[in-house]
Amino acid sequence: MKDMINNLDTSPEEFKELLDRTNELVLSRFQELDKRKAYHNIPQEERRQWFDEKLPEEGMNAFEILEETKTKVLDNATDNLGKHMYAYVMAGGTQISILGEQLAATINQNGGKWHLSPSIAEIEKRVVQWGADMIGYGSNVGGVLVSGGSAANLNGLTIARNIYFERKEIRKTGLFNTKPFTVYTSKEVHGCIDKSVDLLGIGTNHLRKIETNSDFTINLEALETKIKGDIANGFIPFCLVGNAGTVNTGAIDDLNALAELARKYSLWFHVDGAYGGLASTLDSVKNEYNGLDRADSVAIDFHKWLYQPFEVGCILVKNWDILKRAYFKKADYLDTKFEHQGRLDFNEHSFQLSRNSKALKVWMSIKGYGMKRLREMIQKDIDLTHYLSEQVEASSDFEIKARSHLAVSCFRYVGNFTSEKEIIRINELLIPALEKDGRVFITGTRLNGEFVLRACIINHRKQKEDIDYLLNVIREVAQTIEL
Ligand SMILES: Cc1ncc(COP(=O)(O)O)c(C=O)c1O
């Protein structure tokens, strides 16, 4: 018989050297964090050319791959760790999570089946309950770690649909021959709800986006009027989505009132807490979330306000049985008949079969930092956001557009401009100009149709001087723009 060729592994000695070099690269990311550019303005075409190569037939030296990765990826990465990132919701990651990710990849557990990842499965159950504890959602909850807020919301709406229509057997028959059913939320809702409604075959025409009040929370009267109107017109209202922190301004709907309406009209009550849910762990804002515990499902996102590196979100429901009813499908090759009782297989409670070990980094971080410190960080983010809003209000060349109880502030640069047209123009031009400059990374949004700069401050590394720096860089860049 021909000799078998060896596997892909290298010697322990060489592997150690590779790990040492990787560790040096990891460490270097934490040096001079405040001096690092937030964005490297390298033309897209140039980047494309760096990676424009044919499928390699022969392997290259692993040390050389590390060097190439350093120059082409690390050295010019958008600094999402950092101090000067304000766009979207970029929480910066934690050092303990880096250890967790590396160890998780090393043991390569498959979180779909208990016996393929025994300790990780138990850890995931624990992390799910800890997530529920943070937001006061109850004990013995069910839940699954997913890729992020979008996936958590898609899961929430999927569970809602499958459970709500269990009697109608729509999982066998599909949505054919049902009357259109309708989903309600505020017009400030995150786009992943639109995507979810689309993916679930409900149709975005049946997503009712309700007007908001001046503080961007859902208008309850308009909501009830719409539900009543839909019932009168033959629609089936089935799900109400509350926002526990909108992406634009951090607005938290009156969740108690929504829970009441959901009960009155027999609707599934889902809460999108991806952005703000975890802040409900703070005494200072807890009251804003009254009613969150009454939700049938809640999306939370650990790669936001638990500072985890991407990806890890979580869908929570009141018990495990709900998940099993929503997702279980029998398959001969997954049969658990011969296994010991008491094991929970995540593939029976969620969509994915093969799954990585997202829970490990979260578990290690929560244990390593402890909730006391994590709460302090969340509170610091909120305090820094108030500081930013105050600085904006106190200055003559900026104007505040939306303050929030959470960590997002919307404002405009006004400089010495007096005409509204010029103010709109300068703010629109600021976004690409700031990206080109690269010292800070901030994006915009629209509030009631008006374009504004939006700073999100969910990042445990930020300090007061970074906020001052942000405003100064915006000023400096604005002054270089010719209208
Ligand atoms: C309120 C809200 N929901 C959902 C999402 C989507 O989360 P992800 O980006 O993790 O998919 C976001 C992201 O910012 C959000 O702010």
The ligand as a Gaussian input file, in Angstrom:
#p B3LYP/6-31G(d) Opt

LIG

0 1
 C      -32.228000      48.391000      17.479000
 C      -31.407000      47.482000      16.641000
 N      -31.929000      46.318000      16.219000
 C      -31.223000      45.455000      15.470000
 C      -29.936000      45.733000      15.072000
 C      -29.190000      44.768000      14.199000
 O      -28.157000      44.184000      14.924000
 P      -26.908000      43.465000      14.178000
 O      -26.154000      44.572000      13.501000
 O      -26.173000      42.831000      15.275000
 O      -27.479000      42.500000      13.203000
 C      -29.351000      46.932000      15.477000
 C      -27.979000      47.285000      15.062000
 O      -27.496000      48.359000      15.268000
 C      -30.093000      47.823000      16.295000
 O      -29.567000      48.975000      16.722000

